[in-house]
Structure formats: structure tokens, C-alpha cells
Amino acid sequence: MAERSAPSAAPMSAAASASGSASRVAEVAPSEMLDIEAHIALLVANMSDARERLRKQANAQGGTVTSDVVQEDGAPRQASLTIRVPARASADFLTALEGLGEVTARQLTAKDIGREFHDSEIVLHNLERTLARYEEILQKAQSVEEILKIEAELSRIRGEIDRVKGALRYLGDRAARATLYVVLRERTQEIAEAEPDVVKFYPGLRAVALTQLRAQRSTVSAFGGGAVVGQGRTVNLELDALKRAGSESNSFDVVLVTLGGDAYSDFLGGGKRRFLNPYLGLRAGYARITGANDFVAGVTVGVELWKNRYVTIDSDLRALGLFGKAGSELGLQPTLGANVAF
């Protein structure tokens, strides 16, 4: 069925002629009559508001809401409405209807019922003429048997006339008013969940000490501080600067630059406790000790003393192997530091 424009007001006069005499049939032009049906589904922000606006629009166009079924249980809510509007206003009404929300489905059909209406009028005309002839014959009947037979036939013809008139009224109404089936579905209210803050880095400061355990030389200790930046325990970079006890040098005696990472023990809480989360780690890097360049590698044993979402306070002890031209030696490096989330 092809889409066609809305019909004129002619069907109203056609419908009226169905109840008139046979002489009026010729006055009805068998012009194009359209039975317009539209199915449309809309996604709306608020179903109650959309239904109210739909009713007001229908009243403004001279239409009628003949059915309104609301489904409240389940989500999303939806309503199904049947609306009859004058055919001449159907195009404007559909345009206004699409402004209520997002159109998710739309089907418009226009069936030409002009031939069916015209054929029914001819049938009505012939039945009325036959009825008139039987009524004339009834006036001339002589016997009871003839009267009964004619009255039975009259009764049948009157029934046929009523049926055809009903069909004409139905066709006239279908042509005069378009039928719109509207489904409104309420848009699901999506609550945007705030994305959790993602910490990129954990910069921090710390106090450090370094004790060099030499096999054939005296033990040497140095004290100082350092800075750390990294992605928490996963990977971090540390820079430490220390001076030896009793040193009169204007520069730092020990500079350490190491890269490493730590891991929590799942058996001991997995780092989720607020207090006393133990961890182990590995480190490697560069050391400059009193002008000599050394390679550094070692292990870390530590514990987070306290932490919350923003700050971590920890302490650890590192056993470092210092490897240089002068040989190798062991260093112990205790630290106490604090990191902040960034």
C-alpha cells in the first residue's frame, strides 16, 4: 500500500448519504477515499508528560483518544494509545507527534476504499428499489400465504439494507478519520556513575641512611634524604643524597639513583589493610660514592606503617650490592618515608 496524502472532507458527505434515499446516491462522487493508518513508536523522556501532550494535541486537531493502556510494571514504562483524528489533519498531527521524542519505528499506510464505498452505494440503491417494489406487491396481495411470503422477503431485504448502511458508515468513518496507533516507551534513566579517581603517581620524600659493610675496611655510615616518584608499589624511581658521618665535604658523599618495584603478600592482606602491610621488592641502579661510580642491585623488605587514600607512611630495609672498580661490598639502607597520591 503506497503512502498518500490525507483525503479531503468529501468522505463525510459520503457517509451521510448512506442513510439517505436512493435518489441521493448519484450526488456522491466516487472520488478517492483513503483509509489512513499509522503505527509509530516513540522513546520519550517522561511518559506521563508525553501522554498529556499527546492528548492536548489530539484535542487541538479535533481528534479523540479511543484507547489508552499504560504498563507500569517492569522497566521501562510504556503506554499504548489509539487516536482518531480528522484525515485532513493527520499529516500535521504526525509531525507534531514526532516532536514528543525519538522515533524508533514508523509505518504509514493509506488504502483507497473509494471503489468499495461506491460499490456498496450501488448495492444499497438496488436493495431500496427492490424493497419499494415488494412493498407495492404487498399492497396487491390477496391471500394470507402471499402476504406472509412477501413480508418474509421484505424482512430479509431490510436486513440487507441495514447491513450495507452499516458498512457505508464504517467506510465513511475510516475515510473521514485517520487511525493512529502510538506506543510510548520511557527512556531508561541512566545514572552516570562517577568514575573513581585514578592515582597516576605517588611522589614522596624520605629519610635514609646507608651503612657500607666492608670486608677488610672499617664500616662507613652516611645519612641524608631522598625523593621518590612512581606508580605506587608497581614501579618507582628514587634519588637519595647522603653525607658520611663526620664528613667536611661541601657536596654529598653518596648519591643513589635506583629503579625498582615491590609486591604485597596476598597471604598477609594483599596491601588492603590500613596498618602494617608488608611487602618485598627488587631494586637496581647507579651509585656514586666519594667520586667512584658503582652499580647497585638489591632486595627490599618493608612495611607500610599506615595509609589511607591519599597518604602512605612506610619503612623498609634494603640490602644492596655495590659493585665498582675497587671491588664489591654490601650496603644496608634503612628508610622512613611518606608518599602522597597525585
Rosetta blueprint (number, residue, H / E / L):
1 M L
2 A L
3 E L
4 R L
5 S L
6 A L
7 P L
8 S L
9 A L
10 A H
11 P H
12 M H
13 S H
14 A H
15 A H
16 A H
17 S H
18 A L
19 S L
20 G L
21 S L
22 A H
23 S H
24 R H
25 V H
26 A H
27 E H
28 V L
29 A L
30 P L
31 S L
32 E L
33 M L
34 L E
35 D E
36 I E
37 E E
38 A E
39 H E
40 I E
41 A E
42 L E
43 L E
44 V E
45 A L
46 N L
47 M H
48 S H
49 D H
50 A H
51 R H
52 E H
53 R H
54 L H
55 R H
56 K H
57 Q H
58 A H
59 N H
60 A H
61 Q L
62 G L
63 G L
64 T E
65 V E
66 T E
67 S E
68 D E
69 V E
70 V E
71 Q E
72 E L
73 D L
74 G L
75 A L
76 P L
77 R L
78 Q E
79 A E
80 S E
81 L E
82 T E
83 I E
84 R E
85 V E
86 P E
87 A H
88 R H
89 A H
90 S H
91 A H
92 D H
93 F H
94 L H
95 T H
96 A H
97 L H
98 E H
99 G L
100 L L
101 G L
102 E E
103 V E
104 T E
105 A E
106 R E
107 Q E
108 L E
109 T E
110 A E
111 K E
112 D E
113 I L
114 G H
115 R H
116 E H
117 F H
118 H H
119 D H
120 S H
121 E H
122 I H
123 V H
124 L H
125 H H
126 N H
127 L H
128 E H
129 R H
130 T H
131 L H
132 A H
133 R H
134 Y H
135 E H
136 E H
137 I H
138 L H
139 Q H
140 K H
141 A L
142 Q L
143 S L
144 V H
145 E H
146 E H
147 I H
148 L H
149 K H
150 I H
151 E H
152 A H
153 E H
154 L H
155 S H
156 R H
157 I H
158 R H
159 G H
160 E H
161 I H
162 D H
163 R H
164 V H
165 K H
166 G H
167 A H
168 L H
169 R H
170 Y H
171 L H
172 G H
173 D H
174 R H
175 A H
176 A H
177 R E
178 A E
179 T E
180 L E
181 Y E
182 V E
183 V E
184 L E
185 R E
186 E E
187 R L
188 T L
189 Q L
190 E L
191 I L
192 A L
193 E L
194 A L
195 E L
196 P L
197 D L
198 V L
199 V L
200 K L
201 F L
202 Y L
203 P L
204 G E
205 L E
206 R E
207 A E
208 V E
209 A E
210 L E
211 T E
212 Q E
213 L E
214 R L
215 A L
216 Q L
217 R L
218 S L
219 T L
220 V E
221 S E
222 A E
223 F E
224 G E
225 G E
226 G E
227 A E
228 V E
229 V E
230 G E
231 Q L
232 G L
233 R L
234 T L
235 V L
236 N E
237 L E
238 E E
239 L E
240 D E
241 A E
242 L E
243 K E
244 R E
245 A L
246 G L
247 S L
248 E L
249 S L
250 N L
251 S L
252 F L
253 D L
254 V E
255 V E
256 L E
257 V E
258 T E
259 L E
260 G E
261 G E
262 D E
263 A E
264 Y E
265 S L
266 D H
267 F H
268 L H
269 G L
270 G L
271 G L
272 K L
273 R L
274 R L
275 F E
276 L E
277 N E
278 P E
279 Y E
280 L E
281 G E
282 L E
283 R E
284 A E
285 G E
286 Y E
287 A E
288 R E
289 I E
290 T L
291 G L
292 A E
293 N E
294 D E
295 F E
296 V E
297 A E
298 G E
299 V E
300 T E
301 V E
302 G E
303 V E
304 E E
305 L E
306 W E
307 K E
308 N L
309 R L
310 Y L
311 V E
312 T E
313 I E
314 D E
315 S E
316 D E
317 L E
318 R E
319 A E
320 L E
321 G E
322 L E
323 F E
324 G E
325 K L
326 A L
327 G E
328 S E
329 E E
330 L E
331 G E
332 L E
333 Q E
334 P E
335 T E
336 L E
337 G E
338 A E
339 N E
340 V E
341 A L
342 F L
